[in-house]
Amino acid sequence: MSKLIINKLKYTVITQDDGKYGATIPFKNGLNIIYGPNSVGKTSIITGIIYGLGAEKGLGIFKTIQNPFKPEFYNFIDGKTIKSSYLLLEISNGVETVTIFRYIKGGEVHLAAVKKCSADEFFKTEEVTKLIVSGEGVFSENGFQNFLFNFIGINQVELPTYDNKLSKLYFENILPLFFVEQRAGWSQIQARQVTRYNIKDVKKVAFEYIFGLDRFNLHLTEIKVKELEARLKKFKEELYQKEENLLIIANAEKSEEILIVNTNSIGKTSIYDYIRYLQEKYKAESEFINQLSSQNKEYEESNEKLRDSLKTLDYQFRKASEKVDKISIEIAGYESYIERINANKYKNKQLKKIKELSTDFNIKTCPVCEAKLQAQQDDECVLCHSELSKKISTPEQNLAFLEDEENTFKKVIKQRILDKLKILEQRNVIRDKIKEYESQLEHQTKTFAGKEFADLRKRILDADYTHKEMEKYSRIAQRWEDLKPLRRDITITDLELKKLNEEVSKYKQTVNDLNIINSITSYVKSNVTSLGLFKGNKALIESIKVDSNDNYTPYLDNYDIYNISSSSDNIRIILSYYLSLLQTSIKFKNVDSINFPNVLLLDEPKQQNLDNDSLIDCVSLIENILSDDAQVILTTYSELPSDRQKFEKHIIYEMKSKTDYLLKRLTE
C-alpha cells in the first residue's frame, strides 16, 4: 500500500553576519494542527513540505528563479541580508525513513540531497544522494520524482497528451488530490492541478490512477479512441478536399474510388478508359500528320520547329501569367498591411491626444495606477507610472515607426507594381510571338503544302489539343492514385477505432471500481451531513453523485452544487470530499492498487469564510475517522480561547501572537 508520512520539517536561515534563524516542526500520525494568527508563518510550514517534496509546481511555481517562500527566507530578516537558507524534510513510508535537503537560497535549488536518516542526524552522516528536482531528468535514474514514486510505493505511468505524444504523470498531478492550497485551492476540487504537461483529461486520470481504478486502463483506451477519432476526421477532411478538387478539375464523379469523367467525345467513362482513348486518338492523328508532312521535307522541318516554338511560348505565357497573379496577391497583402498600419496610426494619435488632455484637464493622478503624475520622472510613464525600460514605446515613437513602416511598404508596392508591368510587357511580347508563329504556320501550310495540305494546320492543332487533354487527365489520374496511402490510412485507422470501440462497449464497471466510487459517495454524503451542509436537507444530500461525468467530484443533476448555498458551504463540500478520499483509502487499505498516500494537507480553510462552528465540526469529523494509518496536517486559528481548548490535543506547533513569527533567532 502507498504511504507518505511527514515526520519533521526544519528551517535554517543564515545571514551575512553568520546569524542563524530557524524553526523545527515535528509531526505525528493522526491530526496535526498548526495554530496561530494570520501572517505569522503557518502557510510557510505547508510550503516547506511541498517544496521538500519537489512539488512547488503545485503552488503555481513553474520557473526556477521564482521562489515560493516569503522574503524572510531568502532576502532579509530582522533587517539583515540573508546569505543562505535551506530546509530538511524528514519523511517515512511506514518502513523506511529518509531526510530531504533542499536549498532555498545560496545553493543549487534544482537539486535535492537525500539521506537514509532522521533530520537530526542528517549532518552527522557522510553518505548522500543528489537528485534532480526540476528541469530535465526528474524521472531519470538520478531524478527526484523517480526516487519519490519508488519511496511512496506508486508506479510511474505515461499518458497521452493533446499533441499526440506521451507524458509522465508527475507528482504535482496527483498532489491536488491530497493537498488544498490556501488561496486558489478552496475554489474548486483539484484547483491547483498542473495542466502544462498537456495530459488529456488530467483531473480524471489522476483520480483513477491514485485510487487504482480498473477504469484507468479503460480511460486510456477512451483517450486513444478520441485521438483516433480526431485523426480519422483529419484524414477524411484532407481526402475530401483533395478528391473534390480533382473532381472539379476533371468534371468527374466518384464511383467505388474510381473517377468517372463526363466527356464530349465518348460520354461517361472511367478516367483510365478515357486516357487510353486519347492515347490511341493522338497516335492515329500523329501518324496521319507525319505521313502528310513527309511529302514536303522543308515543310516538315519548318512545321516541327514552329510547333515546338509554339509549345515553348505557350508555357512561357502561362508562367508569366502565374507571376502576374502572384505579384497581384503580394501587392494586395501589402495594401492590407498598410490599412492596419493606418488603423494603428489612428489609435496612437488618439493616445497622443489623451496624453495632451492630461495637461489640459489638469489630471493629477494616473487613471490606471493612481500614481501622482507630477511625481513622475523622465524614466517613467506619463500616464501609468511604469518604467520606460519595461513599457512599450510612446504614441509618438509608435507614430514615427508606423510612418516609416508605411513608407517602406509603399516603396515595396511601387517596386512590385513596376515588376508586374515588366512581366505584363514580357507576356504581351510572348502573345505577339504566338500570333506571329501561328500566322506563319498557317502561311506555310498554304504556301508549301498546297491544297492537299490545306487542313494540315487544323489537324496539328487537333493533335496538340488531344495531347494536352491526354497529359491533363494523366496528371489527374496520377494525383488520384497518389491518394491511395491516405485512403489506406483511413481504412487502418477506422479498423483500429472500431476495435477499440468494441473494447469500450464491452466494458462494465468492475466490482472494485463500484466499491471505491460508492464508498467515496457515501462518505461525502455522511460528511456533508456532519458539517451541516444544505441545512440538513436529506433529499438534496442523497441526490449527491460522484462519478466520471464530472471528474469524480460531487455534483447534483438538477443544481449547480456550488451555487445553491453560501460560500462557506463550498468549503464544506470540498472538505467533505477530501476527507472522503482519505476515509475510502483507509477503508480499502488492503487493496494494493490504491495509490492514495493516506495524507491530507489542508491549508487554512477559515481564510475562505469557513465559520468557527464548521471548523470545530470538521476537526471532530477528522478525529472520528483517523487511525494510525493516516495523517492530516491542518493550519488554522480562532480568536476564542474556548475553540483552542477543543483543538489543544492536536496542536503540534503554535505561534501565539501576531509577532510570534515562525523563524526565530537560534543560539549555538
C-alpha positions in Angstrom: 0.0 0.0 0.0 1.2 3.5 -0.8 2.1 5.7 2.2 3.6 9.0 2.9 4.2 10.3 6.5 5.6 13.7 7.3 7.8 13.3 10.4 9.7 16.7 10.7 10.4 19.9 9.0 13.5 22.1 9.9 14.3 25.5 8.5 17.7 27.2 8.7 18.4 30.8 7.6 22.0 32.2 7.7 22.6 36.0 7.4 25.7 37.8 6.1 26.9 38.3 9.7 26.6 34.5 10.3 23.5 34.9 12.4 21.2 31.9 12.4 17.4 31.8 12.3 15.2 28.8 12.1 12.3 26.6 13.2 11.7 22.9 13.8 8.2 21.5 13.4 7.6 17.9 14.5 4.6 15.9 13.1 2.8 12.8 14.3 0.3 10.3 12.9 -3.3 11.4 13.1 -4.4 15.0 13.2 -1.7 17.7 13.3 -2.9 21.3 13.8 -0.6 24.2 13.2 -2.1 27.0 15.2 -1.6 30.8 15.0 -3.0 34.1 13.8 -2.6 35.3 10.2 0.8 36.2 8.7 3.0 34.6 11.3 4.1 31.6 9.1 1.6 28.8 9.2 1.4 28.6 5.4 5.3 28.6 5.2 5.2 25.3 7.0 2.9 23.8 4.3 5.1 25.5 1.6 8.2 23.8 3.1 6.5 20.3 3.0 5.5 20.8 -0.7 9.0 22.3 -1.6 10.7 19.5 0.2 8.7 17.0 -1.9 9.9 18.8 -5.1 6.3 19.8 -5.9 6.4 23.6 -6.0 4.5 23.5 -9.3 1.5 22.6 -7.2 2.0 26.0 -5.6 1.9 27.7 -9.0 5.7 28.0 -9.3 7.0 27.0 -12.7 10.3 28.7 -13.0 13.5 28.0 -11.0 14.0 31.8 -10.5 10.6 32.0 -8.8 10.8 31.5 -5.0 7.6 30.1 -3.3 8.7 31.4 0.1 8.3 34.8 1.8 11.2 37.2 1.7 12.4 36.4 5.3 13.5 33.0 3.9 15.7 34.3 1.1 16.0 38.1 1.2 16.0 40.0 4.6 15.2 39.0 8.1 15.3 41.5 11.0 16.9 44.0 8.6 19.8 41.6 7.8 20.7 40.3 4.4 20.3 36.5 4.0 23.4 34.7 2.8 21.9 31.2 2.5 18.8 29.2 3.6 17.7 25.6 3.4 15.2 23.1 4.8 15.3 19.5 5.9 12.2 17.4 5.4 12.0 14.0 7.2 9.5 11.6 5.7 8.6 7.9 6.1 6.7 5.3 4.1 6.0 3.2 7.2 9.1 1.1 6.7 11.9 3.4 5.9 12.8 7.0 6.9 14.7 9.5 4.8 15.6 13.2 5.1 15.5 15.5 2.1 17.7 18.6 2.0 16.9 21.5 -0.3 18.4 24.9 -0.6 16.0 27.9 -0.6 18.9 30.3 -1.3 22.6 30.0 -1.6 22.9 26.7 -3.4 21.7 24.5 -6.3 17.9 24.9 -5.8 17.3 22.5 -8.7 18.8 19.6 -6.8 17.9 17.8 -3.6 20.1 15.8 -1.3 18.6 12.6 0.2 19.9 10.5 3.1 18.5 7.5 4.9 18.4 9.0 8.3 16.4 11.4 10.6 16.6 15.1 10.1 18.6 15.4 13.4 21.2 13.0 12.1 21.5 14.5 8.6 24.7 16.4 9.0 26.3 13.6 11.1 26.4 11.1 8.3 28.5 11.2 5.1 26.6 9.2 2.5 24.3 11.4 0.5 22.5 11.1 -2.9 21.9 14.2 -5.0 18.8 14.1 -7.2 17.4 16.4 -9.9 14.3 18.2 -8.7 13.4 20.5 -11.6 14.2 20.6 -15.3 15.1 17.6 -17.5 15.7 14.3 -15.8 13.3 14.3 -12.9 12.3 10.8 -13.8 15.8 9.6 -14.7 17.9 7.3 -12.5 19.1 10.4 -10.7 15.7 12.1 -10.8 13.9 13.2 -7.6 10.5 12.1 -8.8 11.8 8.7 -9.7 13.0 8.4 -6.1 9.8 9.8 -4.6 7.5 7.5 -6.6 9.6 4.4 -5.6 9.7 5.6 -1.9 6.0 6.1 -1.6 5.3 2.9 -3.5 3.5 4.1 -6.6 4.1 3.2 -10.2 5.2 5.6 -12.9 2.9 5.8 -15.9 2.8 7.6 -19.3 -0.3 9.2 -20.6 -1.4 10.5 -24.0 -1.2 14.3 -24.5 -3.3 16.6 -26.6 -0.4 16.9 -29.1 -0.4 13.1 -29.7 2.7 12.4 -27.6 3.2 10.8 -24.2 3.9 12.4 -20.9 4.7 11.0 -17.4 2.1 11.6 -14.8 4.1 13.8 -12.4 3.8 14.0 -8.6 2.3 17.5 -9.0 -0.5 15.9 -11.0 -1.6 13.7 -8.0 -0.7 16.2 -5.3 -4.0 18.2 -5.8 -5.9 15.1 -4.6 -4.4 15.3 -1.1 -3.3 19.0 -0.8 -5.5 22.0 -0.7 -3.6 25.2 -1.1 -4.8 28.3 0.9 -5.6 30.7 -1.9 -6.8 29.0 -5.1 -7.2 25.6 -3.5 -10.5 26.2 -1.9 -12.1 27.5 -5.1 -12.7 24.0 -6.5 -11.5 20.4 -6.2 -8.1 19.9 -7.8 -7.9 23.7 -8.3 -4.1 23.6 -8.4 -3.9 20.7 -11.0 -1.0 21.3 -13.3 -2.1 21.2 -16.9 1.1 22.4 -18.5 2.2 18.8 -19.4 -0.8 18.8 -21.8 -2.1 15.4 -20.5 -5.6 14.6 -21.8 -8.4 14.7 -19.1 -5.7 15.0 -16.4 -8.1 15.5 -13.5 -10.0 12.4 -14.4 -7.0 10.2 -15.0 -5.2 11.5 -11.9 -8.1 10.4 -9.8 -8.4 7.0 -11.5 -4.7 6.5 -11.1 -4.5 7.4 -7.4 -7.4 5.2 -6.5 -6.2 2.3 -8.7 -9.5 2.1 -10.6 -9.7 -0.6 -13.3 -11.3 2.1 -15.4 -7.9 3.8 -15.5 -6.8 1.4 -18.3 -10.2 1.8 -20.0 -9.8 5.5 -19.8 -6.5 5.2 -21.5 -8.4 3.3 -24.2 -11.1 6.0 -24.4 -8.4 8.7 -24.8 -6.9 6.6 -27.6 -10.4 6.4 -29.2 -10.7 10.2 -29.0 -7.2 10.5 -30.6 -8.1 8.1 -33.4 -11.4 9.9 -34.0 -9.6 13.2 -34.3 -7.0 11.6 -36.7 -9.7 9.9 -38.8 -11.6 13.2 -39.1 -8.5 14.9 -40.2 -7.7 12.2 -42.7 -11.2 12.3 -44.1 -11.3 16.1 -44.4 -7.9 16.0 -46.2 -9.1 13.3 -48.6 -12.4 15.0 -49.2 -10.7 18.3 -50.1 -8.2 16.7 -52.4 -10.8 14.5 -54.1 -13.2 17.4 -54.5 -10.6 19.4 -56.2 -9.8 16.7 -58.7 -13.5 16.0 -59.3 -14.0 19.7 -60.2 -10.8 19.9 -62.4 -11.8 16.6 -64.3 -15.5 17.4 -64.5 -16.0 13.9 -62.9 -17.8 12.0 -60.2 -16.6 9.2 -58.0 -17.8 5.6 -58.1 -16.2 3.0 -55.8 -12.9 5.0 -55.6 -12.7 5.4 -59.4 -13.0 8.6 -61.3 -15.8 8.7 -63.8 -15.3 11.6 -66.3 -18.0 13.2 -68.5 -16.5 13.7 -72.0 -17.9 15.2 -75.2 -16.3 12.5 -77.3 -17.3 9.2 -75.7 -19.6 10.3 -72.9 -19.2 9.0 -69.3 -16.4 6.6 -68.8 -13.6 5.9 -66.3 -10.6 8.2 -66.4 -8.4 5.3 -67.4 -10.5 4.4 -70.4 -10.6 8.0 -71.5 -6.8 8.3 -71.2 -6.5 5.1 -73.4 -8.9 6.6 -75.9 -6.9 9.9 -76.1 -3.6 7.9 -76.4 -5.0 6.0 -79.4 -6.5 9.1 -81.0 -3.3 11.0 -80.6 -1.3 8.2 -82.1 -3.6 8.0 -85.1 -3.5 11.8 -85.6 0.3 11.9 -85.3 0.7 9.1 -87.9 -1.6 11.0 -90.3 0.2 14.3 -89.8 3.7 12.7 -90.2 2.5 10.9 -93.4 1.4 14.2 -95.0 4.4 16.1 -93.6 6.9 13.6 -95.1 5.8 14.7 -98.6 7.5 18.0 -98.1 10.7 17.9 -96.1 11.1 21.6 -96.0 7.5 22.0 -94.7 8.0 19.1 -92.2 11.1 20.6 -90.6 9.7 24.2 -90.5 6.4 22.9 -89.2 8.0 20.9 -86.4 10.1 23.8 -85.4 7.2 26.1 -85.3 5.1 23.6 -83.3 7.9 23.3 -80.8 8.3 27.0 -80.6 4.5 27.4 -80.0 4.7 24.9 -77.2 7.6 26.8 -75.6 5.9 30.2 -76.0 2.6 28.8 -74.6 4.5 27.5 -71.5 6.2 30.9 -71.1 2.9 32.7 -71.4 1.3 30.6 -68.7 4.3 31.1 -66.4 4.2 34.9 -66.9 0.5 34.9 -66.1 1.2 33.0 -62.9 3.9 35.5 -61.9 1.4 38.4 -62.5 -1.2 36.7 -60.3 1.4 36.1 -57.5 2.6 39.7 -57.6 -1.0 40.9 -57.5 -1.7 38.8 -54.4 1.5 40.1 -52.8 0.6 43.7 -53.5 -2.9 43.1 -52.0 -1.2 41.8 -48.9 1.0 44.8 -48.6 -2.0 47.1 -49.1 -3.9 45.3 -46.4 -1.0 45.6 -44.0 -0.9 49.4 -44.8 -4.5 49.6 -43.8 -3.7 48.0 -40.5 -0.8 50.5 -40.1 -3.2 53.4 -40.7 -5.6 51.9 -38.1 -2.7 51.8 -35.6 -1.6 55.3 -36.5 -5.2 56.5 -35.7 -5.1 54.7 -32.3 -1.7 56.2 -31.4 -2.9 59.7 -32.5 -5.8 59.2 -30.1 -3.4 58.1 -27.3 -1.3 61.2 -28.1 -4.5 63.3 -27.6 -5.2 61.5 -24.3 -1.6 62.4 -23.2 -2.2 66.0 -24.1 -5.6 66.0 -22.2 -3.8 65.0 -19.0 -2.3 68.6 -19.1 -5.4 70.4 -20.5 -7.7 69.0 -17.8 -5.0 69.1 -15.1 -5.2 65.4 -14.3 -3.1 64.8 -11.2 -3.2 61.1 -10.9 -2.9 58.2 -13.5 -6.3 56.6 -14.1 -4.6 53.2 -14.3 -2.3 53.0 -11.3 -3.5 56.2 -9.4 0.1 57.5 -9.0 0.7 61.2 -8.9 1.6 62.5 -12.3 3.7 65.4 -11.0 5.9 62.9 -9.2 6.9 61.2 -12.4 10.5 61.1 -13.5 11.8 61.1 -17.1 12.3 57.4 -17.0 8.7 56.7 -16.0 5.4 56.5 -18.0 3.4 59.8 -18.2 0.1 58.1 -17.5 0.7 54.7 -15.8 3.9 55.3 -13.8 5.6 52.3 -15.4 9.3 52.3 -16.1 10.1 53.0 -19.8 12.5 50.1 -19.9 9.6 47.8 -19.1 7.0 49.7 -21.1 6.0 49.6 -24.8 7.0 52.7 -26.8 5.2 56.0 -26.6 2.5 57.1 -29.1 5.0 59.5 -30.7 7.5 56.7 -31.1 4.8 54.4 -32.5 3.7 57.0 -35.0 7.2 57.5 -36.2 7.7 53.8 -36.5 4.4 53.3 -38.3 5.1 56.2 -40.7 8.5 54.6 -41.5 6.9 51.2 -41.9 4.1 52.6 -44.2 6.7 54.4 -46.4 8.7 51.2 -46.6 5.7 49.2 -47.7 4.6 51.9 -50.2 8.1 51.7 -51.8 7.8 47.9 -51.9 4.4 48.2 -53.5 5.7 50.7 -56.1 8.6 48.4 -57.0 6.3 45.3 -57.2 3.9 47.3 -59.5 6.9 48.1 -61.7 7.8 44.4 -61.7 4.3 43.5 -62.6 4.3 45.9 -65.5 7.5 44.5 -66.8 6.1 41.0 -66.7 2.9 42.1 -68.4 5.0 43.7 -71.1 7.0 40.4 -71.5 3.7 38.5 -71.6 2.4 40.8 -74.4 5.6 40.2 -76.3 5.1 36.4 -75.9 1.5 36.7 -77.0 2.5 38.7 -80.2 5.1 36.0 -81.0 2.5 33.3 -80.6 0.2 35.1 -83.0 3.2 35.6 -85.4 4.1 31.9 -85.3 0.5 30.8 -85.7 0.2 33.1 -88.7 3.5 31.8 -90.1 2.4 28.2 -89.6 -0.9 29.0 -91.5 1.1 30.7 -94.2 3.5 27.8 -94.6 0.6 25.3 -94.7 -0.9 27.3 -97.7 2.4 28.1 -99.3 4.4 24.9 -99.1 1.7 22.2 -98.8 -0.8 23.2 -101.4 -4.4 22.3 -101.4 -3.8 18.8 -100.3 -2.4 20.1 -97.0 -4.9 22.9 -96.5 -6.3 21.1 -93.4 -2.9 20.2 -92.0 -2.8 23.1 -89.6 -6.2 22.1 -88.2 -5.1 18.5 -87.8 -1.9 19.7 -86.0 -4.0 21.9 -83.6 -6.4 19.0 -83.0 -3.4 16.7 -82.3 -1.9 19.3 -79.9 -5.3 19.6 -78.1 -5.6 15.8 -77.8 -2.1 15.7 -76.4 -2.8 18.4 -73.8 -6.0 16.6 -72.8 -4.1 13.3 -72.5 -1.5 14.9 -70.3 -4.1 16.7 -68.2 -6.1 13.6 -67.5 -2.9 11.6 -66.9 -1.8 14.1 -64.3 -5.3 13.9 -62.6 -5.2 10.1 -62.7 -1.7 10.1 -61.1 -2.9 12.6 -58.4 -5.9 10.3 -57.8 -3.6 7.3 -57.4 -1.3 9.3 -55.0 -4.3 9.4 -52.6 -4.1 5.7 -52.1 -1.8 5.9 -49.0 -4.3 8.4 -47.4 -7.2 6.1 -48.2 -5.2 3.2 -46.7 -4.5 5.3 -43.5 -8.3 6.0 -43.2 -9.1 2.3 -43.6 -6.4 1.2 -41.0 -7.5 4.0 -38.6 -11.1 3.1 -39.0 -10.5 -0.6 -38.2 -8.4 0.3 -35.2 -11.1 2.7 -34.0 -13.8 0.0 -34.4 -11.7 -2.5 -32.4 -11.1 0.0 -29.5 -14.8 1.0 -29.5 -15.7 -2.7 -29.2 -13.4 -2.9 -26.1 -15.1 0.2 -24.6 -18.6 -1.0 -25.4 -17.8 -4.4 -23.7 -16.6 -2.6 -20.5 -18.7 -3.0 -17.4 -17.7 -1.1 -14.3 -15.9 -3.6 -12.2 -16.8 -4.5 -8.6 -13.6 -2.9 -7.4 -14.4 0.4 -9.1 -18.0 0.3 -7.9 -17.0 -0.3 -4.3 -14.5 2.6 -4.3 -16.8 5.1 -6.0 -19.8 4.1 -3.8 -17.6 4.4 -0.7 -16.4 7.9 -1.7 -20.0 8.9 -2.5 -21.3 7.5 0.8 -18.6 9.3 2.8 -19.3 12.6 1.0 -22.9 12.4 2.0 -22.1 11.5 5.6 -19.5 14.3 5.9 -21.8 16.8 4.3 -24.5 15.9 6.9 -21.9 16.1 9.8 -20.8 19.6 8.6 -24.4 20.8 8.4 -24.5 21.4 4.7 -27.8 22.2 2.9 -29.4 22.8 6.3 -29.8 19.0 6.7 -31.9 18.6 3.5 -31.8 14.8 3.3 -33.3 14.6 -0.2 -30.7 17.0 -1.5 -27.9 15.3 0.3 -29.0 11.9 -1.0 -29.0 13.3 -4.5 -25.3 14.0 -4.5 -23.4 11.9 -7.1 -19.7 11.2 -7.6 -18.7 9.6 -10.9 -16.6 10.1 -14.1 -19.2 12.6 -15.5 -17.6 15.4 -13.5 -14.0 14.2 -12.9 -15.2 12.2 -9.9 -16.2 15.3 -7.9 -19.5 15.8 -6.1 -22.4 17.1 -8.2 -26.2 17.4 -8.4 -28.2 16.6 -11.6 -30.7 19.5 -11.1 -28.5 22.1 -9.4 -25.0 23.6 -9.5 -23.8 22.2 -6.2 -21.5 25.2 -5.6 -24.2 27.9 -6.3 -27.2 26.8 -4.3 -25.9 28.0 -0.9 -23.3 30.2 0.7 -19.6 30.5 0.0 -18.8 28.7 3.3 -20.9 25.8 2.1 -18.5 25.4 -0.9 -15.6 25.0 1.6 -17.6 22.3 3.4 -18.3 20.5 0.2 -14.6 20.5 -0.6 -13.7 19.4 2.9 -16.3 16.6 2.8 -14.8 15.4 -0.5 -11.2 15.4 0.5 -12.0 13.7 3.8 -14.0 11.0 1.9 -10.9 10.2 -0.2 -8.9 9.6 3.0 -11.7 7.6 4.5 -12.0 5.4 1.5 -8.3 4.9 1.3 -8.2 3.8 4.9 -11.2 1.5 4.3 -9.6 -0.2 1.4 -6.1 -0.3 2.9 -5.6 -3.9 1.8 -6.2 -3.1 -1.9 -2.7 -2.9 -3.3 -3.7 -0.9 -6.4 -4.7 2.2 -4.5 -2.0 4.8 -4.7 -3.5 7.4 -2.3 -0.7 8.1 0.2 -3.1 8.5 3.3 -2.1 12.1 4.0 -4.1 15.3 3.7 -2.6 18.8 3.8 -5.3 21.4 4.4 -4.1 25.0 4.5 -6.3 27.4 6.4 -9.9 26.7 5.3 -11.0 29.6 7.5 -9.4 32.1 5.1 -12.2 31.2 2.8 -15.2 32.1 5.0 -15.4 28.9 7.0 -17.0 29.7 10.3 -15.7 28.5 13.7 -18.5 26.0 14.2 -17.9 24.3 10.9 -14.2 24.2 11.7 -14.9 22.5 15.0 -17.3 20.1 13.3 -14.5 19.3 10.7 -11.9 18.6 13.5 -14.4 16.3 15.2 -15.0 14.5 11.9 -11.3 14.1 11.4 -10.9 12.8 15.0 -13.5 10.1 14.3 -12.0 8.8 11.0 -8.3 8.9 11.7 -6.2 5.8 12.5 -2.5 5.1 12.8 -2.6 4.6 9.0 -3.2 8.2 8.2 -2.1 11.8 8.8 -3.9 15.1 8.4 -2.0 18.4 8.6 -4.3 21.4 9.2 -3.4 25.1 9.6 -6.0 27.2 11.4 -6.7 29.7 14.2 -9.5 31.0 16.3 -9.6 34.1 18.5 -11.7 32.3 21.0 -9.8 30.5 23.9 -12.7 28.0 24.1 -12.0 26.9 20.5 -8.3 26.5 21.2 -9.2 24.1 24.1 -11.1 22.0 21.6 -8.1 21.8 19.3 -5.4 21.6 22.0 -4.6 17.9 22.0 -4.0 18.1 18.2 -1.8 21.3 18.2 1.7 20.2 17.3 3.1 23.7 16.6 1.7 27.1 17.8 2.5 30.7 17.2 0.8 32.5 20.0 0.6 36.1 18.8 0.8 38.3 15.7 4.5 38.9 16.4 5.3 35.3 17.3 6.8 34.5 13.8 7.8 31.1 12.6 11.5 31.9 12.1 13.3 32.7 15.4 16.9 33.6 16.3 18.9 30.4 17.0 21.6 30.2 19.6 24.6 27.9 19.3 
